[in-house]
Amino acid sequence: MVNDHRLFYATAGQGRPLLLLHGGGNTLEGSFSKQLDAFAKSHTIIGVEQVGHGHTPDVAGPLTYGAMADDTAALLDQLKLKDVDVVGWSDGGNIALILAVRRPDLVRRIVVSGANFSPDGLPASDLAGLRAADEHPPSSLSAFDRKLTHMWATSPTPAELSPQLLAKIAKPVIVMAGDHDAITLEHTIALYRALPQGRLCILPNTNHGTFINRPEWVNAIALSFFAEP
């Protein structure tokens, strides 16, 4: 239990703690099936499934990146973990960055892929489609999918992430994306430039699914980064 509700997490491996944060509308296994075994060889993995995702039931109220980051912090506090390495894909990358802003004591190094600090990081046509679906949800959308759509159309909010907040992250961060990612290249570069210790990694001929489609690259990059002295 965290913040008065259930939160599923799984652990595997042995070594320095490594937190895995899945994508929106996805699961731990769905986001990181090609990382779990590789990362568990050198790290103790803590894989979280956020509210309404996977094994974790939904809760009343809207879905927000900030609340998911706070849930993640509460879990790490319960597990008595600090200075964890973090990998976040898509929405999980947003959560990882918010976690680093709000609780820097919990984070050592971060790898994010396909993250955005504003909904304006989406291509204009995609954002317009999301906002139309948010204003007039199709009847086929489930209640939870409506929450997801609203979050994607309106978040991260400036109170959750912004260049000014990113500038407060005094930890090394790899900002990764595909060269034809769901987040625009310009936004990804702006995110990288806002970070005092940011590193930029653009994967060629790659879409938003970096961890699934390019494990031979991203696994080696992340593990090398985490192994640095």
KALIN-V71294 format. One record per residue. SS is DSSP state (2 for helix, 1 for strand, 0 for the rest). PHI is phi in whole degrees, 0 to 359 (* if undefined). Layout:
((SS | PHI) (SS | PHI))
//
This chain:
((0 | *) (1 | 226) (0 | 47) (0 | 69) (1 | 212) (0 | 285) (0 | 217) (1 | 283) (1 | 214) (1 | 230) (1 | 234) (1 | 198) (1 | 82) (0 | 208) (0 | 135) (1 | 301) (1 | 294) (1 | 227) (1 | 269) (1 | 250) (1 | 239) (0 | 284) (0 | 278) (0 | 292) (0 | 70) (0 | 237) (0 | 223) (2 | 302) (2 | 293) (2 | 295) (2 | 274) (2 | 232) (0 | 299) (0 | 261) (0 | 246) (2 | 304) (2 | 293) (2 | 295) (2 | 287) (2 | 291) (0 | 289) (0 | 232) (1 | 223) (1 | 272) (1 | 277) (1 | 241) (1 | 255) (1 | 257) (1 | 245) (0 | 286) (0 | 306) (0 | 78) (0 | 245) (0 | 57) (0 | 273) (0 | 262) (0 | 292) (0 | 288) (0 | 234) (0 | 294) (0 | 96) (0 | 289) (0 | 266) (0 | 223) (2 | 297) (2 | 298) (2 | 294) (2 | 292) (2 | 296) (2 | 294) (2 | 299) (2 | 295) (2 | 298) (2 | 297) (2 | 296) (2 | 298) (2 | 298) (2 | 299) (0 | 279) (0 | 59) (0 | 249) (0 | 222) (0 | 54) (1 | 277) (1 | 279) (1 | 226) (1 | 238) (1 | 229) (1 | 251) (0 | 58) (2 | 304) (2 | 297) (2 | 293) (2 | 299) (2 | 297) (2 | 299) (2 | 291) (2 | 296) (2 | 301) (2 | 293) (2 | 291) (2 | 277) (0 | 224) (2 | 298) (2 | 294) (2 | 273) (1 | 240) (1 | 253) (1 | 223) (1 | 224) (1 | 240) (1 | 239) (1 | 223) (0 | 66) (0 | 270) (0 | 213) (0 | 262) (0 | 199) (2 | 298) (2 | 292) (2 | 287) (1 | 278) (0 | 305) (2 | 304) (2 | 293) (2 | 294) (2 | 294) (2 | 298) (2 | 295) (2 | 296) (2 | 292) (2 | 293) (2 | 292) (2 | 289) (2 | 286) (0 | 227) (0 | 298) (0 | 300) (0 | 297) (0 | 284) (0 | 285) (0 | 288) (2 | 300) (2 | 289) (2 | 297) (2 | 294) (2 | 297) (2 | 299) (2 | 300) (2 | 297) (2 | 297) (2 | 296) (2 | 283) (2 | 235) (0 | 223) (0 | 296) (0 | 279) (0 | 301) (0 | 286) (0 | 267) (0 | 212) (0 | 193) (2 | 304) (2 | 294) (2 | 288) (2 | 300) (0 | 295) (0 | 275) (0 | 279) (0 | 264) (0 | 235) (0 | 294) (1 | 226) (1 | 270) (1 | 258) (1 | 248) (1 | 196) (1 | 280) (0 | 287) (0 | 229) (0 | 285) (0 | 288) (1 | 260) (0 | 295) (2 | 299) (2 | 298) (2 | 291) (2 | 300) (2 | 293) (2 | 297) (2 | 298) (2 | 302) (2 | 292) (2 | 284) (0 | 269) (0 | 300) (0 | 238) (1 | 281) (1 | 228) (1 | 253) (1 | 221) (1 | 257) (1 | 270) (0 | 288) (0 | 51) (0 | 224) (0 | 262) (0 | 295) (0 | 276) (2 | 299) (2 | 289) (2 | 280) (2 | 270) (0 | 230) (2 | 298) (2 | 295) (2 | 268) (2 | 292) (2 | 296) (2 | 295) (2 | 297) (2 | 295) (2 | 294) (2 | 296) (2 | 299) (2 | 289) (2 | 274) (0 | 298) (0 | 292))
//
